[in-house]
């Protein structure tokens, strides 16, 4: 019995049809792998956004501290803001990233711990060499909503009598 060429072609087509495509199990497994990968990327995006927020706050707090330090070093040696032995506090009003109060009237935008993202600034002055050199330490703190804790930036500078 001889097989005809048409019979061979039909037999090949039937074999190919059975092997073509994916089974339901393979499709479900591929979907599961895709979902796990997508969830991993979602977590990565969340952490990236949280890190960006923290970095922005650190940069803004450093600007607020640097502005105050420059302001204090420009004042005369015997100015009231450079009195030694006291901690000078500006925490009564929340400071925005520019170092100014949030609203034009200078009113607080809310309490420091109200999670509003604003800064409280203070500074200490220590006389290192009696009558000729003072150390100024400016500290800025804020509540980090991402880490759910207080954060601080501290800058130090000096003022000599001229």
C-alpha positions in Angstrom: 0.0 0.0 0.0 1.4 3.3 -1.1 0.8 6.6 0.6 -0.2 9.4 -1.5 1.5 12.8 -1.2 -1.9 14.4 -0.2 -2.3 11.9 2.7 1.2 12.9 4.0 0.3 16.5 3.9 -2.9 16.0 5.9 -1.1 13.9 8.5 1.6 16.6 8.9 -1.1 19.3 9.3 -2.8 17.3 12.0 0.5 16.9 13.9 1.2 20.6 13.6 -2.3 21.5 14.9 -1.8 19.6 18.1 1.5 21.2 18.8 0.6 24.8 17.8 -0.1 27.4 20.5 0.2 27.2 24.3 -1.7 25.2 26.8 -3.8 26.8 29.4 -1.2 25.9 32.1 1.6 27.6 30.2 -0.5 30.7 29.6 -1.4 30.9 33.4 2.2 30.5 34.4 3.3 33.2 32.0 0.6 35.5 33.4 1.8 34.8 37.0 5.4 35.6 36.1 4.3 38.9 34.5 2.2 39.9 37.5 5.0 39.2 40.0 7.4 41.3 37.9 4.9 44.1 37.6 4.4 44.1 41.4 8.1 44.3 41.9 8.4 47.3 39.7 5.5 49.0 41.5 7.3 48.6 44.8 10.4 50.0 43.2 8.5 53.0 41.9 7.1 53.7 45.4 10.5 53.6 47.0 11.9 55.8 44.3 9.2 58.4 44.9 9.7 58.3 48.7 13.5 58.7 48.2 12.9 61.7 46.0 10.7 63.3 48.6 13.3 62.8 51.3 16.1 64.2 49.2 14.0 67.2 48.3 13.3 67.9 52.0 17.0 67.5 52.9 18.0 70.0 50.1 15.3 72.5 51.2 16.3 72.2 54.9 20.0 72.7 53.9 19.0 75.9 52.0 17.0 77.1 55.0 20.0 76.5 57.4 22.5 78.0 55.0 20.4 81.2 54.6 20.2 81.7 58.3 23.9 81.0 58.8 24.8 83.6 56.1 22.4 86.1 57.7 24.0 85.6 61.1 27.6 85.8 60.0 26.8 89.1 58.2 25.5 90.7 61.5 27.8 92.6 63.9 29.7 90.6 66.4 27.6 91.9 69.4 24.2 91.6 67.7 21.3 90.2 69.9 20.9 87.2 67.6 24.6 86.2 68.4 24.1 86.1 72.1 26.0 83.2 73.6 24.5 80.7 76.1 21.0 80.7 74.6 19.2 78.6 72.0 17.5 80.9 69.5 14.4 79.3 68.2 12.2 80.1 65.2 10.0 77.1 65.6 6.9 79.2 66.5 6.3 79.6 62.8 6.8 76.9 60.2 9.3 77.9 57.6 8.9 77.1 53.9 11.8 76.0 51.7 12.8 79.7 51.2 13.2 80.2 54.9 10.3 82.6 55.0 6.9 81.9 56.7 4.4 80.2 54.5 1.9 83.0 54.3 2.6 86.7 53.6 1.5 87.8 57.1 4.1 85.6 58.8 1.5 83.3 60.4 2.2 79.7 61.1 0.8 77.3 58.5 0.1 74.7 61.2 1.8 73.1 64.2 5.3 71.7 63.6 4.2 68.1 64.1 1.1 68.5 62.0 3.0 66.7 59.1 2.7 69.7 56.9 6.2 69.3 55.7 7.6 72.7 56.9 10.7 73.4 58.9 11.6 74.6 62.3 14.9 76.4 62.7 17.1 77.2 65.7 20.7 78.2 66.3 23.2 78.2 69.1 26.2 80.6 69.5 29.3 79.7 71.5 32.1 82.0 72.2 35.3 80.0 71.5 37.9 82.7 72.0 36.7 85.3 74.5 35.8 88.6 72.8 37.1 87.6 69.3 35.5 84.4 67.8 32.1 82.8 68.0 30.9 79.5 66.6 27.3 79.5 65.2 25.5 76.2 64.8 22.2 76.3 62.9 19.8 73.3 63.1 16.8 72.8 60.9 14.3 70.0 61.7 11.2 68.7 60.0 8.9 65.8 60.2 9.6 63.2 57.5 6.2 61.7 56.5 7.9 58.9 54.6 10.1 57.7 57.4 7.6 58.9 60.1 10.2 60.5 62.2 12.0 63.8 62.8 14.9 64.7 60.5 17.6 67.2 61.1 20.2 69.2 59.1 23.0 71.0 61.0 25.4 73.6 59.7 28.2 75.3 61.6 30.1 78.5 60.9 32.1 81.1 62.7 32.0 84.9 63.3 35.1 86.8 64.3 35.2 90.4 65.6 36.3 92.8 62.9 
